[in-house]
Amino acid sequence: MARDARRRYVSGDEDSRRWDGLALRDDDIVVSTRSKHGTTWMQAVLLHLVHGPDELPEPLATLSPWLDHLVEPVDAVLARLEGQRHRRVIKTHTPLDGVPDVEGVTYVVVARHPLDAAVSLFHHMRNLDRRRMAELTGRAAGAAGPPPDGLAGWLRRWVDADPDPQTDLDSLPGVAHHLRDAWDRRRAPGVHLVRYADLHHDPHGEVRRLARILGTDPVIDGVVAATSFTAMRDRAAQLVPDPVGIVRDPTAFFRSGRTGEGQAIDPLSLERYRQRIPSLLPPDLLSWLHGPPGPAGP
C-alpha cells in the first residue's frame, strides 16, 4: 500500500504516522494487534522462535519496540530498530491498513474475544501511571482510578460506545475494525491470523504453525515452556513492554491470561454485546472468532 494511501490512526498515546520513518526489510515480522489481545505473548513467541528458547538477549521492549507509542521519541525507536542485525519483530497496535505493505514482510494479527480483551484492558488501565504518560507524551493525563460503577458498568459502556476507530482504537468499533481489516486480508501473501484461544488451548500446535510460517526450526517444547503464562510472569521485569516506566506493577501486567472471563462478568454486558457485534463483524469472521478452539488458522 502506498504511503499516502495508508489510513492514519491517532489516539492519546499512539500515532501510526511514525511508521513513515522506518524502512521495512523483507524478513521483518510485524505483530499487529489491539491492546490486550495477546500482543506481548505473541511477541515473546516470535522472539523465541527467532532467538531460541533460552533467555532473550535483551528485554522484550528493546528487541521488539512499539513503534507507534508516543512515550518514546520516534528517532530513538527508529535508531534501535535500524541497529538490529537479527531478524526484527516489530510491535504495532495499528491495523494493517495503516501499516506499510511490503513484499516479504510477515504480518501476524492476533484475535481475542473482545469481551475478554476489554476486561483485561480495564485492569491494565488501572495499572498505568497516567502522570508519567502525560509527562512523556505532552498530553493531558487521563482519568485515573476505578469508575464508580465498577467493572460491570464500565464494560456496558464499552460495549455501547460508538467512537471513531481512527481515534479510539481500544473501543469495540476499533477492535472490530482491526479484526475485520485483517480478516479481509487473510489470504494475502504474508498475512497470518492467530486466535488467542487457540494459542491458549494448543500452544504446541500454534507455535509449530508459526515456526513453519517463519521458516525456523526451533525446539518447540522449549519455546512453549519459555512463553507459558507462569514463565512470562516470573520474568515480568524482562518481558513487560515498558521501557519508560509507565506500568506501576510489572507482575500485575500478567494478570490471568484466561479465556472466557469477559463473558462471565455481567449478563447484561454479554447480551448487549451479542446484539451489537453482528453489525460490526461479518458472519464468517464471527464464527471463527467465537468458535471453539480447533485446527490452526482461519
Disulfide bonds with the S-S distance in Angstrom:
none
